[in-house]
């Protein structure tokens, strides 16, 4: 259930800025295809679709259901579905073909399933071939790619319109493995030259111009975050999300008091503490307990004690004007702030993707500026 007292403000101007910066990086002849899976990495498709739809060259999604939801929004352009429909979802397979959604082929089994749907619908299915060049996940092995391409070309009701791969370590400073994957990918390009070729994720779009080809699939960078500390700085991306709530209680605790499950935090002085209505059930990581800060009236308020499912305690002793109803900035859109997405990811020992993806379904998303 959405909690109206938790608000994620999504900046349209930041998104437009990031698209402009990234388009400058990839050049005018390369298509920009944002990856909007998992509700735009937690940023909210409902608020972002009106901003993105007129600025990009298509969308990439994870699931067939995400792809069909885009069509229901009225989007008529290119949609790439990165995962296949389950083999028993015949109605979904048929609708993907009927709605001209480009599907991913990675095996002859998947190809047979897509062809069967095309025959049932009486239309041509468009597909992109995914090649596993070293990720070790989905994709046809390089050694079998040519054979699968030939199998697709033999079918009258399946059209191969693109080919792609995915990098395993493009977000690391050492690009040796990524360059090897790139070499493997180049080795299997078909000779006809009519396919949309794509490989670059956000990290490669920033660091490896030789991987841009015809299209880049931009994920985390679109939303204003570097994929990792291993990706070059210098691009002025603007984080698009800020998360805020209000203090729901303020109380005094004497020196020596403890708070939270396990009583893990002891107050070294007489203290004022505030209660913030967010917890790990809302996507705020429990391992940020006793580490992170929020900001109230421009000042840092440390998170004290363990984060609970739907609330946490912060120390407001040094913020005398903090009171019930005071605005609490839980996540800042300032990349240099201690409570930015990237800094919280470092504290939690994870990546920015996980921080934003967790802050999804319970939080009200609103579009600003």
N, C-alpha and C positions, 0 to 999 in steps of 0.2 A: 504494500500500500504506500502511495506517495505521501510524504510528510511535507506539508506546506511550509513548515517552519524551517526547513532546510532548503536553501536556494543555491543552485549553480547558475551563475550569470555567465552567459556565453557571448563573447564579443564578436559581432559581425565584422567590425573593422579589423580586428586581429586576423580573422580568417582571410579577409580580402588582402591584407598586407602579406600574409604568408604565401598565398597563391601567387601574388605578384613577384615576390622575392624568388620563389621556386621556379616560376616560369622564366625569369631572367637567367637563372642558373642552368636550366635545361635547354634553353633556346627556343626560337619560334616554330621550329619544324617538328618538335617532339610533343606528343600528346600527353596531357596530364590527367591521369585517372586516379582519383582519390579512393582509398580503401575505407569503406564506411561500415565494415562489419562490426558486430557487437555494439549496435547503437552508436555508431561513430566513436568507437573506443570510449564509450561512457559519456560522451559530450552531448548526445541527444539528437537523433535524426529528425525528430519533430521540429526542432528549432533550426537545425542547420540545413535541412533540405532546401528551403527557399533561398538561402544564401548561396549554396553550392551549385544548384542546378543550372544556373546561367553562366557559371564561371569555368566549368570543367568540360572535359571531352568524353565523359562517361563515368561509370561507377564500377568498382569491384566490391563484391560482397562474398561472405563465406558460404551462406546456405541458400538453397533454392527459395526458402520462405522469405529471406531478406530480399532476394531478387524480385519475387512476385509482389512484395510489399511496395517496392519502388514503382513498379508498373501501376499499382493501384493508386499511387500518389499522382499519376498522370505523366510520369517521365517516359518519354518515347525514344530516348537515345540509347547508346551502347551500354549494356550491362554485362559484366563478366562474372559468372558464378564460379568461385574457386573450388567448391566441393560439389560432388555429384549428389543427386537425389538418391535416397535409399532404394534398393532394387524392388521393394514391394510397394513403393509409392508411385504406382502407375499414373494416377491422376496428376500428381505433381510433375512427373516427367513429361506428360503430355502438355501440361500448361506451360512449361518452360519453352517447348518448341512453339506452341501456339503464340506465345508472347514474344517471340524472337529474342530470347535471352541466350547469350553466348555461353555455352557450357564447356567445362574442362574435360578433356579426354586424357587419360593417363594409362589406359590398358585396353586390350581388346574386349574384355568383359564390359567395361564402361561404354565402349564404342557400340557394342551390340545392343546394350540397353537404350542408348540414345537413338540408334537407328530404328529400333522397334517402336519407340515413341513417335518418331517422324512418320513411320508407315501408318500408325494408328491415326495420327492427326491429318495426314495427307499434306505435309509441308516439309520444307528443307530445314534441317537442324544446323545451326552454325556452331562451330567448336573451335577452341584453342587447344593445342597440344601442350601439355606440361611435361617437361623433361627434368629428370632428377640428375643433376650434375654434381651432386655431392652432399646435398642436405640429408639424404637418407630417409626421406619422408615420402610424400606422395609424388608421383611422376614416373614416366616410363624411363628405364635405364637408357643411357646414351647409346649403348650397343644395340638396343632394340627400337630406337626412335625411327630410323629409316623404314623399317618394316611396318611400323604402325602408321606412318605417314602414307605409305603405299596402300595400306588397307583402307584408309579413309578415302583416298582418291578413287578407289574402285567403287565407292558407293555413290549412287545418284542423289540420294536424299540426305546426305551429310556433307556439309561444306567446311573444309579447313580454312579458317580465316586468320589464324594467328598461332604463334608458338612462343612459349615462355619457360623460364626457370625461376628458381628462388634461391637467394644467397643465404648461407648458413652463418657467416662471420663477417658480413660487410660492416657491422657496427663496431668491429675491433680495429685498433690502430694498425695492426699488422694485416695487410691485405693479401698476403701470399695465397691463402686458401681461396679467397674470392676471385683472385686473378686466374687461378687454376680452373675454378668453376666456369669463369668467363671463356677461357680457352676451350673447355669441353663443349660449352654451348655453341660457340662459333663453328665447331667441327661438324655439326649436324644440320646447319641451315639448309633448307631446300633451295634449289637453284632458281625457282620461278620468280622469286623476289616480290610476290604479291601478298605476302603475309605480314600481319602486324607482329613485329618482334619486340618482346619486352622482357626485362630482367631486373631492372633497378627498383629496389625498395627505397625508403627514405634515406638510409645511410649511403647507399650507392648513388642515389641522385645527388647527394651533397658532395661525396668524396671521389666518385669514379665516373667522370663524364663519358669514358669509353663504353660504359654499360647502358647508356641512355637509349640507344637504338630508336625505335619508332614511338615508344610510349614508356612512361614511368608510372609505377604504382606507389602512390604516396600515402603513407599511413600517419605515423606519429608526428612527422614534421609539419603536416598540414595543420595540425592543432597547436603547433608552436613549440614543440619540444625536440631536443636532439635525442636520437635513439639511445645514445650512451655517451660516456665520457671519452670513448675511443673515436668518436666522430669529430671531424675538424670544427673548430669554432670559426667565427667570422661571418656566418650568415645571421642576420638580425631577425630571427624568428620571434614572434610574439605569442606567448601562451594565451589561449583564448578563454580559459575557464578560471573563475574564482568562486569559491564555495563559502557561504556564510550562514550563520544562525544568530540567535540571541541568547544571552544568559537567562536561564529560567529560575535560578536561585543564587543567592550569595549568602555565605555564612561565615562565622568566625570559628576558628579552631585554635586552641591554646598550644603553646610550644610542647612538643613531644607527641602530639596527636598523629594518628595515621589515617590513611584513607584508601578506599577501593578494595576489591577482592584481594585477599592475601595480605592486605595491609603493607604493601611493598614500599610505600613512601612515608617517611617520618618528617614532620615539619620542624625545622631547626629554630623556629621563632613563632611567636604569636602571629597567626596568619589569617587572611581573608581568602576564601576560595569561592570560585564560581562553578556552576554546573552548566555544561554545554550539552544540548540534546542531540548528540551524534555518537555513534559507537561502531563496533565492528560489524553489526548487523546492517549498517548503512554503508559499509565499505571503507570505514576508517580503520586502518590496520592496528590490531592489538599490540603488535611489536613496536609501535611508536610510543607505547606507554613509558613514562619517565624519561623520554628523549625529546619529543617534538615540542613545539610551541605553537600557540595560536596568537593572533594579534587583536588587541582591544584598544580602541582609541589611539592607534599608532604605536602601542607598546607591546612587547613580548609578554605572554602569559604562559609559563611552562605547564605542560601536561603532567599532572601529579597522580601517581597510583596507576593501577591497571585500567585500561580502556574497557568499559563494559559493553554490552550488546547495543544499548541505545543511549548511552550517556557517558560523559567523562568529566573529570575534575581538573580545573586549572587554577593556578596560584595567581590571585589578583592583588596580593598585598601591596605591591608597588604601583598599583593603578587605582588610586583613591577614588576616582570618579566612576569606576566600574560598578554597575548596579543591574538589577533585574531589568531586562530589556535592552541592555547594551549590545551593540552589534559585535559579533565575534567573527573575525576573518579566519576561517579554518584552513583554507588553501588560498594562497595569493597568486595573482596573475603576474606579479613581478618576479622574473626569473632569478633575481638576486636576493629575494626575501628568504628568511629561514624556513618559512612554511610554503615555499614554492613546490610544485609537483616534483621537480628534479631533486631538490634537497630532501624532501620527504622520502623519495625513492632511495636515496643514499642511506638515510637513517634506517629505513626498513630493510635494507639489503636486497632491494629488488630493482625493477626498471620502471620508468615513467608509465609505460603501457599499463602495468598492473594497478598502479595507483588510480589512474583515470577510469579504467574499465570497472573497477569495483564500486566507483561512485556513480552508480547508475539509477536503479529502479526506484529507490526510496526518496530520491531527491528531486525536487521540482526544478526544471530547467527553464530559464527565461533568456530571450535574446535581448542584448543591449547594444547600444550605439550602432 
